[in-house]
């Protein structure tokens, strides 16, 4: 069974002594996150005598602060150098309001986003007590009351605007930091599980008629625990249910008319609304046109989601015609299978209406091309591998 891992990006905040170090270890271990601490990254770059490290060392040696320009380059390099991580844990970054905008822009550039900022709240006197107690064993010269209170003052002055930035974005979460370590773990886990539940994995499966989209789509949905959305099947279900919409569809079919987008969109929206607790959707047969592609983008955005991956199954034209001709002799025969003229017309329709949609998505997201030749199992394995390896690019 293949597994889908949703990319998870978290910023962990809290005043000195709030327990960020303990909670960071828990998050890194539980969710396989890559830890990003600007201090650690700077020390690593300086020790490695990299270009960025030497620039940072020069700033420090002259008594200045390391510029945001250097920091953001180091963070970007760290993220791109660790593509196998399920996400990133930012400790103490962004420290300023300006850095919050920098991180926002960097996340957009890398086609991802910050899921949430979790702030561990601890009263000042509790922080002072904890750090003084730590000073008895740590040997750290900065664990004295004067330095501690200055650090807390600086944290509050610089951090409050950052916290407000993320409050305004609606991704700020607060956790009581004076609770037990176990209870803080539990509170953080609940927040993250809520975030993960929002991240649906949505696949659009393209391919010419005869490419195997339907059979592959159903098998992939079952394998990955996704909801299969096929417009043809949904229209058939409406007809079978004898609903008012079903009667309209029947009338359109009888008059040789296409089902308008208004009806198709209502059915898809109902499917999205009724599917609770699913990991995501596989769309087959929608979108067929550029208009429908914009509709799908809007529908998913309404539910706080987006397209994760676009996959196209490629099969040579002559083989498509051969497959459709063979299908016409079975119980799975479709209305356009029963003559060569109809098959060619359907393939031409896909060429003129749907290929531009694929080209649009290729420019925006990139389309994964899958060789559709071979046995069902061989094609299934190719698509499954592409879905599994690509899932970490989820926003």
C-alpha positions as CSV (number, residue, x, y, z in Angstrom):
1,X,0.0,0.0,0.0
2,X,1.4,3.4,-1.0
3,X,1.3,6.2,1.6
4,X,0.7,9.9,1.0
5,X,2.6,12.3,3.1
6,X,1.4,15.9,3.2
7,X,4.0,18.6,3.4
8,X,3.8,20.3,6.8
9,X,5.5,23.6,7.5
10,X,5.3,25.0,11.1
11,X,6.8,28.0,12.9
12,X,7.3,27.4,16.6
13,X,7.4,30.4,18.8
14,X,7.7,31.1,22.5
15,X,9.7,33.3,24.9
16,X,13.1,32.0,26.3
17,X,12.3,29.2,28.7
18,X,9.0,28.2,27.0
19,X,10.2,24.8,26.1
20,X,10.6,25.2,22.4
21,X,13.6,22.9,22.3
22,X,11.7,20.0,23.9
23,X,8.7,20.5,21.7
24,X,10.9,20.8,18.6
25,X,12.4,17.4,19.2
26,X,8.9,15.9,19.6
27,X,7.7,17.5,16.3
28,X,10.8,16.6,14.3
29,X,10.5,13.0,15.5
30,X,6.8,12.5,15.1
31,X,6.3,14.2,11.7
32,X,9.8,13.8,10.1
33,X,10.3,17.5,9.8
34,X,13.6,19.3,9.0
35,X,14.6,21.6,11.8
36,X,15.4,25.2,10.7
37,X,17.1,27.4,13.3
38,X,18.8,30.4,11.7
39,X,21.5,30.4,14.4
40,X,22.3,26.7,13.7
41,X,22.3,27.3,9.9
42,X,24.5,30.3,10.2
43,X,27.1,28.4,12.3
44,X,27.0,25.6,9.8
45,X,27.6,27.9,6.8
46,X,30.4,29.7,8.7
47,X,32.1,26.4,9.7
48,X,31.8,25.2,6.1
49,X,33.4,28.4,4.8
50,X,30.6,28.8,2.1
51,X,30.1,32.0,0.3
52,X,27.1,32.8,2.4
53,X,28.9,31.8,5.6
54,X,31.8,34.1,4.8
55,X,29.5,37.0,4.1
56,X,27.7,36.3,7.5
57,X,31.0,36.1,9.3
58,X,32.1,39.4,7.8
59,X,28.9,41.0,9.1
60,X,29.4,39.6,12.6
61,X,33.1,40.5,12.7
62,X,32.3,44.1,12.0
63,X,29.8,44.2,14.8
64,X,26.7,44.1,12.7
65,X,23.7,41.8,12.4
66,X,23.5,39.2,9.6
67,X,21.3,40.7,6.9
68,X,17.9,39.3,6.0
69,X,19.2,38.9,2.4
70,X,21.8,36.4,3.7
71,X,19.4,34.6,6.0
72,X,16.7,34.1,3.4
73,X,19.3,32.6,0.9
74,X,20.5,30.2,3.6
75,X,16.9,29.1,4.4
76,X,16.0,28.7,0.7
77,X,19.2,26.6,0.2
78,X,18.3,24.4,3.2
79,X,14.8,23.8,2.0
80,X,15.8,22.9,-1.6
81,X,18.7,20.7,-0.4
82,X,16.2,18.6,1.7
83,X,13.5,17.5,-0.8
84,X,12.8,14.2,1.2
85,X,11.6,16.0,4.3
86,X,7.8,15.9,5.0
87,X,8.1,19.6,5.9
88,X,10.0,22.1,7.9
89,X,10.0,23.4,11.5
90,X,11.0,27.0,11.8
91,X,12.4,27.8,15.3
92,X,12.5,31.5,16.0
93,X,12.1,32.5,12.4
94,X,10.6,34.9,11.4
95,X,11.8,37.1,14.2
96,X,10.5,40.4,12.7
97,X,7.5,41.7,10.8
98,X,9.7,42.1,7.7
99,X,11.0,38.5,8.0
100,X,7.3,37.4,8.1
101,X,6.8,38.9,4.6
102,X,10.2,37.4,3.5
103,X,9.1,33.9,4.6
104,X,5.7,34.4,2.9
105,X,7.4,35.2,-0.4
106,X,9.9,32.4,-0.1
107,X,7.2,29.8,0.6
108,X,5.3,31.0,-2.5
109,X,8.4,30.7,-4.6
110,X,8.9,27.2,-3.4
111,X,5.3,26.3,-4.2
112,X,4.4,25.6,-0.6
113,X,3.1,27.6,2.4
114,X,3.3,27.9,6.2
115,X,0.6,25.8,7.7
116,X,0.5,27.4,11.1
117,X,2.5,29.4,13.7
118,X,2.3,27.7,17.1
119,X,3.1,30.0,20.1
120,X,3.9,28.6,23.5
121,X,2.7,31.1,26.0
122,X,4.5,31.4,29.4
123,X,4.2,34.2,31.9
124,X,7.3,36.3,32.3
125,X,8.0,35.2,35.9
126,X,7.7,31.6,34.9
127,X,10.2,32.1,32.1
128,X,12.6,33.8,34.5
129,X,12.3,31.0,37.1
130,X,12.8,28.3,34.5
131,X,15.9,30.0,33.0
132,X,17.4,30.7,36.4
133,X,17.0,27.0,37.3
134,X,18.6,26.0,34.0
135,X,21.5,28.4,34.8
136,X,22.4,26.4,37.9
137,X,23.4,23.4,35.7
138,X,23.9,24.8,32.2
139,X,26.9,27.0,33.0
140,X,25.6,29.5,30.4
141,X,26.7,33.0,31.2
142,X,23.5,34.5,29.8
143,X,21.3,32.6,32.3
144,X,21.3,35.4,34.9
145,X,18.3,37.6,35.8
146,X,19.4,40.8,34.1
147,X,20.2,39.2,30.8
148,X,17.1,37.0,31.0
149,X,14.7,40.0,31.5
150,X,16.4,41.9,28.6
151,X,16.0,38.8,26.3
152,X,12.3,38.6,27.3
153,X,11.8,42.4,26.7
154,X,13.4,42.1,23.2
155,X,11.3,39.0,22.4
156,X,8.1,40.8,23.3
157,X,8.9,43.9,21.4
158,X,10.0,42.1,18.2
159,X,7.6,39.2,18.3
160,X,4.2,40.7,19.0
161,X,4.0,42.2,15.5
162,X,5.0,38.8,14.0
163,X,2.3,37.1,16.0
164,X,-0.3,39.7,14.9
165,X,0.8,39.1,11.2
166,X,-0.1,35.4,11.5
167,X,-3.3,36.1,13.6
168,X,-4.5,38.3,10.7
169,X,-3.7,35.4,8.3
170,X,-5.8,33.1,10.4
171,X,-3.0,30.5,11.0
172,X,-1.9,31.6,14.6
173,X,-2.3,29.0,17.3
174,X,-1.7,29.4,21.0
175,X,-0.7,26.7,23.4
176,X,-0.4,26.9,27.2
177,X,3.3,26.5,27.8
178,X,3.1,26.1,31.6
179,X,1.2,22.8,31.2
180,X,3.0,19.5,31.5
181,X,5.3,18.4,28.6
182,X,2.9,15.6,27.7
183,X,-0.2,17.9,27.7
184,X,1.7,20.5,25.5
185,X,2.6,17.6,23.1
186,X,-1.1,16.7,23.0
187,X,-2.3,20.3,22.3
188,X,0.3,20.7,19.5
189,X,-0.7,17.3,18.0
190,X,-4.4,18.3,17.9
191,X,-3.5,21.5,16.1
192,X,-1.4,19.7,13.5
193,X,-4.0,17.0,12.9
194,X,-6.5,19.8,12.1
195,X,-4.0,21.3,9.7
196,X,-3.3,17.9,8.0
197,X,-7.1,17.3,7.6
198,X,-7.3,20.5,5.5
199,X,-4.6,19.3,3.1
200,X,-6.5,17.3,0.5
201,X,-4.5,15.4,-2.2
202,X,-6.3,16.2,-5.4
203,X,-5.4,14.5,-8.7
204,X,-6.7,15.4,-12.2
205,X,-6.3,12.4,-14.5
206,X,-6.1,13.2,-18.2
207,X,-5.8,11.0,-21.2
208,X,-7.5,10.4,-24.6
209,X,-10.5,8.1,-24.7
210,X,-9.1,4.5,-24.5
211,X,-6.1,5.5,-22.5
212,X,-7.4,3.7,-19.4
213,X,-8.3,6.7,-17.3
214,X,-11.4,5.2,-15.9
215,X,-10.0,1.8,-14.8
216,X,-6.8,3.4,-13.5
217,X,-8.6,6.2,-11.7
218,X,-10.8,3.7,-9.8
219,X,-7.9,1.5,-8.9
220,X,-5.8,4.5,-7.8
221,X,-8.6,5.9,-5.7
222,X,-8.9,2.6,-3.9
223,X,-5.2,2.2,-3.4
224,X,-4.6,5.7,-2.0
225,X,-7.9,6.1,-0.1
226,X,-9.1,8.9,-2.4
227,X,-12.6,9.7,-3.6
228,X,-13.1,9.0,-7.3
229,X,-15.0,11.7,-9.2
230,X,-16.1,10.8,-12.7
231,X,-18.7,13.1,-14.3
232,X,-20.1,10.4,-16.6
233,X,-20.8,8.1,-13.7
234,X,-22.3,10.9,-11.6
235,X,-24.7,11.9,-14.5
236,X,-25.7,8.2,-14.8
237,X,-26.4,8.0,-11.1
238,X,-28.7,11.0,-11.3
239,X,-30.6,9.5,-14.2
240,X,-31.0,6.2,-12.3
241,X,-32.2,8.0,-9.2
242,X,-35.1,9.6,-11.2
243,X,-34.3,12.9,-9.6
244,X,-35.4,16.2,-11.1
245,X,-31.8,16.8,-12.3
246,X,-31.7,13.2,-13.6
247,X,-34.8,13.9,-15.7
248,X,-33.2,17.1,-17.1
249,X,-30.1,15.1,-18.1
250,X,-32.3,12.4,-19.8
251,X,-34.1,15.0,-21.8
252,X,-30.8,16.6,-22.9
253,X,-29.5,13.2,-24.0
254,X,-32.6,12.4,-25.9
255,X,-32.4,15.7,-27.8
256,X,-28.7,15.0,-28.6
257,X,-27.6,17.9,-26.4
258,X,-24.6,18.2,-24.1
259,X,-25.1,18.5,-20.3
260,X,-24.4,22.2,-19.4
261,X,-21.7,23.1,-16.9
262,X,-24.3,24.4,-14.5
263,X,-25.6,20.8,-13.9
264,X,-22.1,19.2,-13.8
265,X,-20.7,21.8,-11.4
266,X,-23.7,21.3,-9.0
267,X,-23.0,17.5,-8.9
268,X,-19.3,18.0,-8.3
269,X,-19.9,20.6,-5.6
270,X,-22.4,18.2,-3.9
271,X,-19.8,15.5,-4.1
272,X,-17.1,17.7,-2.4
273,X,-19.5,18.8,0.3
274,X,-20.8,15.3,1.1
275,X,-17.4,13.6,1.2
276,X,-16.3,14.0,4.8
277,X,-13.0,12.7,6.2
278,X,-11.5,11.9,2.7
279,X,-7.8,12.3,1.9
280,X,-8.6,13.9,-1.4
281,X,-10.1,13.3,-4.9
282,X,-9.2,11.9,-8.3
283,X,-11.0,13.8,-11.1
284,X,-11.7,11.9,-14.3
285,X,-13.6,13.5,-17.2
286,X,-13.5,16.9,-15.6
287,X,-12.2,19.5,-16.5
288,X,-12.7,18.8,-20.3
289,X,-12.6,22.5,-21.3
290,X,-10.7,25.7,-20.3
291,X,-13.8,27.0,-18.8
292,X,-14.2,23.9,-16.7
293,X,-10.6,24.2,-15.6
294,X,-11.3,27.6,-14.1
295,X,-14.4,26.2,-12.5
296,X,-12.6,23.4,-10.8
297,X,-9.9,25.7,-9.5
298,X,-12.6,27.9,-8.0
299,X,-14.5,25.0,-6.5
300,X,-11.4,23.6,-4.8
301,X,-10.5,27.0,-3.5
302,X,-13.9,27.4,-2.0
303,X,-13.2,24.3,0.1
304,X,-9.8,25.5,1.1
305,X,-8.0,23.2,-1.3
306,X,-6.3,23.1,-4.7
307,X,-5.0,20.7,-7.4
308,X,-2.0,18.7,-6.1
309,X,-1.0,16.8,-9.2
310,X,-2.0,16.6,-12.9
311,X,-1.3,13.3,-14.6
312,X,-1.7,12.5,-18.3
313,X,-1.7,8.9,-19.5
314,X,-0.1,8.9,-23.0
315,X,-1.0,6.2,-25.6
316,X,-0.3,6.3,-29.4
317,X,-3.3,7.2,-31.5
318,X,-3.4,3.9,-33.5
319,X,-3.4,2.0,-30.2
320,X,-6.3,4.2,-28.9
321,X,-8.4,3.4,-32.0
322,X,-7.6,-0.3,-31.6
323,X,-8.5,-0.3,-27.9
324,X,-11.8,1.6,-28.5
325,X,-12.7,-0.8,-31.4
326,X,-12.1,-3.8,-29.1
327,X,-14.2,-2.1,-26.4
328,X,-17.1,-1.7,-28.8
329,X,-17.4,-5.5,-28.9
330,X,-17.8,-5.7,-25.1
331,X,-20.4,-4.8,-22.5
332,X,-18.3,-1.8,-21.6
333,X,-19.0,-0.2,-25.0
334,X,-19.5,3.6,-24.8
335,X,-21.8,5.5,-27.1
336,X,-18.9,6.8,-29.2
337,X,-17.3,3.3,-29.6
338,X,-19.7,1.8,-32.1
339,X,-18.2,3.2,-35.3
340,X,-14.7,4.3,-36.5
341,X,-16.1,7.7,-37.5
342,X,-17.5,8.3,-33.9
343,X,-14.2,7.2,-32.4
344,X,-12.2,9.6,-34.6
345,X,-14.6,12.4,-33.8
346,X,-14.2,11.9,-30.1
347,X,-10.5,11.8,-30.3
348,X,-10.6,15.1,-32.3
349,X,-12.8,16.6,-29.7
350,X,-10.3,15.8,-27.0
351,X,-7.6,17.3,-29.2
352,X,-9.4,20.6,-29.7
353,X,-11.0,21.1,-26.3
354,X,-9.0,19.2,-23.7
355,X,-5.4,19.4,-24.9
356,X,-5.4,23.2,-24.3
357,X,-6.5,22.5,-20.7
358,X,-3.5,20.2,-20.3
359,X,-1.2,22.8,-21.8
360,X,-2.6,25.4,-19.3
361,X,-2.0,23.2,-16.3
362,X,1.5,22.3,-17.6
363,X,2.4,26.0,-17.6
364,X,1.0,26.5,-14.1
365,X,1.8,23.3,-12.3
366,X,3.6,20.9,-14.6
367,X,1.9,17.8,-15.9
368,X,3.3,14.4,-15.2
369,X,3.3,12.3,-18.4
370,X,2.8,8.6,-17.9
371,X,3.4,5.9,-20.6
372,X,0.1,4.2,-20.9
373,X,1.3,1.2,-22.9
374,X,1.8,-2.2,-21.3
375,X,-0.2,-4.2,-18.8
376,X,-2.8,-2.6,-16.5
377,X,-0.4,-3.4,-13.6
378,X,2.6,-1.8,-15.2
379,X,0.7,1.5,-15.9
380,X,-0.7,1.4,-12.4
381,X,2.7,1.1,-10.9
382,X,4.0,4.0,-13.0
383,X,1.2,6.3,-11.9
384,X,1.4,5.2,-8.3
385,X,5.1,6.0,-8.1
386,X,4.5,9.4,-9.6
387,X,1.8,10.2,-7.1
388,X,3.9,9.0,-4.1
389,X,7.0,10.9,-5.1
390,X,5.2,14.0,-6.1
391,X,2.9,14.4,-3.0
392,X,5.5,16.4,-1.1
393,X,5.0,19.3,-3.4
394,X,1.5,19.9,-1.8
395,X,0.8,23.4,-0.8
